[in-house]
């Protein structure tokens, strides 16, 4: 069975599921980055490093998510 064999409503439903899944993933990545940027000074103090060091770690992690 190919996508051409499916009814238009089934294809639209599948496309909607994919779109919602991708949008939710993007939202969670943005939320995670925002939370880390808000707490960056506290995390740097707790870990015993500078804000610059933590920013580098956050940037590296954000790039690996993409």
Backbone bond lengths (Angstrom), bond angles and torsions (degrees), N, CA, C in turn:
res aa  C-N    CA-C-N  psi(-1)  N-CA   C-N-CA  omega(-1)  CA-C   N-CA-C  phi
1 X - - - 1.449 - - 1.523 108.85 -
2 X 1.290 116.00 129.00 1.457 121.79 178.24 1.521 109.81 -107.50
3 X 1.312 115.30 173.18 1.469 118.46 179.04 1.516 111.38 -66.89
4 X 1.325 117.64 -23.60 1.467 120.50 177.50 1.524 111.05 -68.73
5 X 1.344 117.06 -26.40 1.454 121.20 179.97 1.526 112.66 -79.24
6 X 1.305 117.71 -17.06 1.454 121.15 -177.95 1.525 111.02 -79.12
7 X 1.305 115.18 151.11 1.460 119.95 175.39 1.527 108.86 -67.58
8 X 1.318 116.93 151.86 1.472 118.94 -179.99 1.524 113.10 -56.10
9 X 1.308 117.97 -34.82 1.461 120.06 -179.43 1.528 111.04 -68.30
10 X 1.335 118.15 -34.10 1.462 121.01 178.22 1.522 110.92 -69.22
11 X 1.336 116.33 -38.55 1.464 119.49 177.09 1.517 110.89 -67.03
12 X 1.316 117.28 -40.21 1.460 121.03 178.91 1.517 110.71 -65.14
13 X 1.328 116.25 -38.54 1.464 119.85 178.96 1.524 110.32 -65.76
14 X 1.318 117.55 -42.04 1.461 121.02 177.77 1.521 111.77 -63.19
15 X 1.327 115.92 -41.22 1.464 120.14 178.62 1.524 110.73 -65.54
16 X 1.324 116.94 -37.24 1.464 120.86 178.53 1.516 110.86 -64.98
17 X 1.318 117.40 -41.64 1.470 121.26 179.33 1.527 110.22 -62.47
18 X 1.312 116.64 -44.23 1.473 120.83 179.28 1.522 110.09 -63.17
19 X 1.320 117.37 -44.95 1.454 121.23 -179.30 1.528 111.79 -62.55
20 X 1.322 117.14 -44.04 1.465 121.19 179.68 1.526 110.42 -64.83
21 X 1.313 117.88 -40.63 1.462 121.77 178.86 1.529 111.29 -63.02
22 X 1.320 116.65 -45.87 1.466 120.16 179.12 1.525 111.83 -66.22
23 X 1.330 117.04 -39.91 1.461 120.26 178.99 1.528 110.72 -65.20
24 X 1.324 117.24 -40.17 1.466 120.29 178.66 1.531 110.67 -64.71
25 X 1.314 117.24 -41.38 1.463 120.63 177.64 1.514 112.26 -62.28
26 X 1.323 116.72 -42.85 1.466 120.77 178.38 1.519 110.82 -64.82
27 X 1.331 116.92 -40.61 1.460 120.95 178.44 1.526 110.80 -61.68
28 X 1.330 117.27 -43.90 1.463 120.22 -179.13 1.524 111.87 -66.32
29 X 1.335 117.86 -37.05 1.460 120.12 177.02 1.526 110.99 -65.36
30 X 1.324 116.95 -40.48 1.463 121.31 178.14 1.519 110.96 -66.09
31 X 1.326 116.16 -42.50 1.461 120.55 178.91 1.524 111.09 -62.57
32 X 1.321 116.85 -42.92 1.459 121.17 179.09 1.526 111.15 -61.45
33 X 1.315 117.21 -44.69 1.473 120.75 179.02 1.522 110.93 -64.31
34 X 1.321 116.94 -39.54 1.470 120.49 179.68 1.514 111.50 -64.83
35 X 1.316 116.84 -43.13 1.466 120.80 179.97 1.526 110.18 -63.62
36 X 1.321 116.94 -42.90 1.460 119.51 179.62 1.530 111.29 -65.75
37 X 1.327 118.21 -38.27 1.465 120.17 179.44 1.523 111.66 -67.51
38 X 1.322 117.56 -33.46 1.461 120.72 178.32 1.526 110.81 -70.18
39 X 1.325 116.93 -37.21 1.464 120.71 -174.55 1.526 113.53 -96.84
40 X 1.312 118.10 11.50 1.463 121.64 -172.05 1.530 112.94 -59.99
41 X 1.321 118.59 -41.01 1.468 120.58 -178.17 1.521 111.11 -67.25
42 X 1.324 116.77 -41.02 1.466 120.63 179.42 1.523 110.83 -66.46
43 X 1.311 116.79 -42.86 1.468 120.64 179.60 1.532 109.89 -63.36
44 X 1.325 117.79 -42.97 1.467 121.12 179.73 1.520 110.50 -61.45
45 X 1.325 117.49 -41.53 1.457 120.94 179.62 1.528 111.17 -66.81
46 X 1.333 117.08 -43.23 1.466 121.30 -179.48 1.529 112.42 -65.22
47 X 1.315 116.48 -38.00 1.459 120.89 -177.51 1.525 111.10 -81.99
48 X 1.318 116.62 -21.75 1.466 120.33 179.71 1.510 112.59 84.05
49 X 1.306 116.68 36.62 1.453 121.61 178.37 1.518 109.12 -130.80
50 X 1.321 116.44 -175.21 1.457 120.42 179.80 1.528 110.21 -93.31
51 X 1.314 114.83 164.00 1.461 120.41 176.83 1.529 110.00 -62.81
52 X 1.329 116.61 -35.82 1.467 120.98 179.48 1.527 111.17 -61.39
53 X 1.324 116.83 -41.12 1.466 120.59 178.42 1.514 112.32 -64.08
54 X 1.318 116.39 -41.48 1.463 120.27 178.59 1.524 110.39 -67.96
55 X 1.337 117.55 -38.68 1.465 120.38 178.35 1.523 111.07 -60.75
56 X 1.315 116.58 -38.55 1.462 119.87 176.91 1.513 111.92 -63.54
57 X 1.325 116.71 -41.57 1.466 120.75 178.83 1.535 110.75 -65.57
58 X 1.321 117.08 -41.27 1.461 120.87 179.23 1.532 110.42 -65.66
59 X 1.318 117.21 -41.57 1.461 120.72 178.34 1.527 111.37 -63.06
60 X 1.316 116.86 -42.85 1.465 120.77 178.58 1.525 110.96 -62.99
61 X 1.319 116.72 -41.94 1.466 120.28 179.78 1.526 111.08 -67.17
62 X 1.313 117.20 -40.70 1.468 120.65 178.40 1.516 111.51 -63.38
63 X 1.316 116.84 -38.52 1.460 119.90 178.44 1.522 111.21 -68.52
64 X 1.321 117.46 -34.53 1.458 119.26 179.80 1.527 111.34 -71.50
65 X 1.334 118.55 -26.47 1.451 121.44 177.10 1.517 112.04 -71.94
66 X 1.311 115.54 -31.23 1.466 119.26 -177.22 1.496 108.62 -72.36
